[in-house]
Amino acid sequence: MKKMLILFFIMVVVKFFGGFIYIHPVETKLPDQIFTTTNTKFFSIAYVELYNDGREKAYILKGAFSATSMGMKKNSINIFVKEKETVYTYTVLLERKGERYYIPEHLLIAPSNSRIFIENFELKFNKQRENFDEMKIPKLRVKEKGIYTFVLYKGQFLVKDSFSVQEDVFLHISAGERKTGGYSIEIVEMKISNYIITVKGNFVIPDKNAMVTQAFSYPGVTLKLGKLSPGIYKIIVDIKGLGKFTKQISVK
């Protein structure tokens, strides 16, 4: 209990002052079932995300790998934290059991925009998601073309840029007001990786001789991003024939 209180105190101090990079062994062992594991050809890295508020992020890390697969015969490994043009290096002492090396549990706190490497392998904490739910919401009429983020609250659309982790986030792409029907937006790629949400698609224009509704229309498409992990996200939407749109949202 005392060790956990000390760990909590360190997190609070670093989070309060900000801008620090802190890496330190954790003696208290956490249950394996709370870790998320990512595997590569050489590494098996497990982590628990403690927080990411857009300013700092904190994780408990551990890992394992084969000495022969890495061609290594040493008792340490390097963790690199890259922030802009600066690289911070921390050497971790390994534990060897048979033919495998183990990275003991470590607390890592670093700026949210930093990149973290174990040797030359970059850790991707925020898993890439693809194939977001595409929703048909015909009542959502937006006169101006662009992108809008919102939540559904009591059946109403509440447009905003700051969300909680409990909220389902929606992204609407609008082609604006058109004089006739027949227009649409076709999504060809959607993904989120490393706090960047990317959407690509095509703007479909009706043929000159096509039979279309002779009334104003508001072509658009709504994507359900769902519940997002804490952090600052950049949204990049590139719709061929319509334009490129960007915006930033925060999740706390």
C-alpha positions in Angstrom: 0.0 0.0 0.0 2.8 2.4 0.9 4.5 1.8 -2.5 1.3 2.5 -4.4 0.8 5.8 -2.4 4.4 6.8 -3.4 3.6 5.9 -7.1 0.4 8.0 -6.9 2.3 10.9 -5.4 5.0 10.9 -8.2 2.2 10.8 -10.8 0.5 13.8 -9.2 3.7 15.8 -8.9 4.8 15.2 -12.5 1.3 15.8 -13.9 1.0 19.1 -11.9 4.3 20.6 -13.1 4.1 19.2 -16.6 6.8 18.9 -19.3 8.8 16.2 -17.4 9.9 12.8 -18.6 10.0 10.2 -15.8 10.8 6.5 -16.1 11.2 4.4 -13.0 10.9 0.7 -12.0 7.7 -0.3 -10.2 8.1 -2.9 -7.5 4.4 -3.5 -7.0 3.3 -6.1 -9.5 0.0 -5.5 -11.3 -2.4 -8.3 -12.5 -1.6 -9.5 -16.1 -5.2 -9.3 -17.1 -5.3 -5.5 -16.9 -2.4 -5.1 -19.5 -2.8 -4.6 -23.2 -0.3 -6.6 -25.2 1.3 -5.8 -28.5 3.5 -8.3 -30.3 6.1 -7.9 -33.0 8.7 -10.1 -34.5 11.1 -9.5 -31.7 9.2 -8.0 -28.8 6.2 -8.7 -26.6 5.3 -5.4 -24.9 2.5 -5.0 -22.4 1.2 -1.7 -21.0 -1.5 -0.1 -18.9 -2.5 3.4 -19.8 -2.9 5.4 -16.6 -3.9 8.7 -18.3 -3.4 10.9 -21.3 -4.8 14.4 -20.9 -3.4 15.9 -24.0 -0.5 17.4 -22.0 1.1 14.3 -20.4 0.6 10.6 -20.7 1.5 7.9 -18.3 1.9 4.1 -18.7 3.0 1.0 -16.8 5.2 -0.9 -19.2 6.7 -4.4 -19.2 7.9 -6.8 -21.9 9.8 -9.9 -23.0 11.9 -11.0 -25.9 14.3 -13.7 -27.0 18.0 -13.0 -26.8 18.7 -14.9 -30.0 16.0 -13.1 -32.0 17.5 -9.7 -31.1 21.1 -10.9 -31.5 21.7 -9.5 -28.0 24.0 -10.6 -25.3 23.7 -7.8 -22.7 21.8 -7.2 -19.6 20.1 -3.9 -20.5 18.0 -2.2 -23.2 17.3 1.4 -24.1 14.0 3.3 -24.0 14.0 6.5 -26.1 11.5 9.3 -25.7 11.5 11.6 -28.7 9.9 15.1 -28.3 10.3 17.3 -31.3 14.0 17.4 -32.0 15.1 16.2 -28.6 15.7 12.5 -27.7 15.9 11.3 -24.1 17.5 7.9 -23.3 16.8 5.7 -20.4 18.6 2.4 -19.8 16.5 -0.4 -18.3 18.2 -3.4 -16.6 16.8 -6.7 -17.9 15.9 -9.9 -16.0 17.0 -13.1 -17.8 15.1 -16.4 -17.3 16.4 -19.1 -19.6 16.5 -18.0 -23.2 14.3 -15.0 -22.6 14.9 -11.5 -21.4 12.2 -9.6 -19.4 11.7 -5.9 -19.0 10.5 -5.3 -15.5 7.4 -3.1 -14.9 8.3 0.6 -15.2 6.3 3.7 -14.8 6.7 6.1 -17.8 5.4 9.6 -17.8 6.1 11.8 -20.8 4.5 14.7 -22.9 1.5 13.5 -24.9 3.0 14.5 -28.2 6.2 12.5 -27.6 7.1 9.2 -29.3 8.4 6.3 -27.3 10.8 3.6 -28.6 12.2 0.4 -27.1 15.5 0.2 -29.0 14.3 0.9 -32.6 10.8 -0.3 -32.1 8.2 2.5 -31.7 5.4 1.8 -29.2 1.9 2.5 -30.6 -0.2 2.8 -27.5 -3.4 4.0 -29.2 -4.4 1.1 -31.4 -5.4 1.8 -35.0 -9.1 1.5 -35.6 -10.7 1.1 -39.0 -14.2 0.7 -40.4 -16.1 3.1 -38.3 -19.8 2.8 -38.3 -21.4 4.9 -41.1 -24.8 6.2 -40.1 -27.6 7.6 -42.2 -29.1 10.6 -40.5 -31.4 12.3 -43.1 -32.6 15.0 -40.7 -29.1 16.4 -40.2 -29.0 19.3 -42.7 -25.9 21.5 -42.7 -25.8 24.4 -45.2 -22.1 25.0 -45.0 -19.6 22.4 -46.2 -17.1 21.2 -43.6 -16.7 18.7 -40.8 -18.6 18.8 -37.5 -18.2 16.7 -34.3 -21.1 16.1 -31.9 -22.9 13.9 -29.5 -26.5 12.7 -29.4 -28.2 14.1 -26.3 -31.8 13.2 -25.7 -32.3 12.7 -29.4 -30.7 16.0 -30.3 -27.4 16.8 -32.0 -25.0 18.7 -29.6 -22.1 20.0 -31.7 -18.9 20.5 -29.7 -15.1 19.9 -29.7 -14.5 18.6 -26.2 -15.8 15.2 -25.1 -15.6 12.9 -22.1 -14.4 9.3 -22.4 -18.0 8.1 -21.6 -19.4 9.9 -24.7 -19.9 8.4 -28.2 -18.3 10.8 -30.6 -19.9 11.4 -34.0 -18.2 13.0 -37.1 -20.4 14.6 -39.8 -19.0 15.5 -43.2 -21.1 18.0 -45.0 -21.0 18.9 -48.7 -23.2 22.0 -48.0 -26.4 23.0 -49.6 -27.0 21.9 -53.2 -29.8 23.1 -55.5 -30.8 19.6 -56.5 -30.6 16.0 -55.3 -28.2 13.3 -56.6 -25.1 14.4 -54.7 -23.5 12.1 -52.1 -20.2 11.5 -50.2 -18.6 8.1 -50.6 -16.2 7.0 -47.9 -13.3 4.8 -49.0 -10.9 4.9 -46.0 -11.3 5.5 -42.3 -8.8 5.0 -39.5 -7.4 6.3 -36.3 -3.7 5.9 -35.4 -1.6 7.7 -32.9 -4.3 10.3 -32.1 -4.8 11.2 -35.8 -8.3 10.4 -37.3 -8.1 10.1 -41.1 -11.0 9.9 -43.4 -10.8 9.8 -47.2 -13.5 9.7 -49.8 -15.1 11.0 -53.0 -17.7 13.6 -53.7 -20.2 12.1 -56.1 -21.8 14.6 -58.5 -24.9 13.6 -60.6 -24.6 13.4 -64.4 -26.0 16.3 -66.3 -28.8 14.1 -67.8 -29.5 12.2 -64.5 -33.0 12.3 -63.1 -32.6 14.0 -59.7 -34.9 15.7 -57.2 -35.5 19.3 -58.1 -35.2 20.6 -54.6 -32.5 21.8 -52.2 -30.4 18.9 -50.7 -27.8 18.6 -48.0 -25.5 15.7 -48.9 -23.4 14.4 -46.1 -22.3 11.4 -44.2 -22.1 10.8 -40.4 -19.5 8.4 -38.9 -19.7 7.1 -35.4 -16.2 7.2 -33.9 -17.5 5.8 -30.6 -15.8 6.2 -27.2 -12.2 7.5 -27.5 -9.3 7.3 -25.1 -8.2 10.5 -23.4 -6.0 12.8 -25.5 -5.9 15.5 -28.2 -7.0 14.2 -31.6 -6.4 15.8 -35.0 -9.1 15.0 -37.6 -8.1 15.1 -41.3 -10.8 14.6 -43.8 -9.9 14.5 -47.5 -12.8 14.2 -49.9 -11.8 14.2 -53.6 -13.9 16.8 -55.5 -15.0 18.5 -52.3 -11.9 19.5 -50.4 -9.7 18.9 -47.4 -10.8 19.7 -43.9 -9.1 19.6 -40.5 -10.0 20.2 -36.9 -8.9 19.3 -33.4 -10.9 17.7 -30.6 -10.1 16.8 -27.0 -11.2 13.8 -25.0 -10.9 13.9 -21.2 
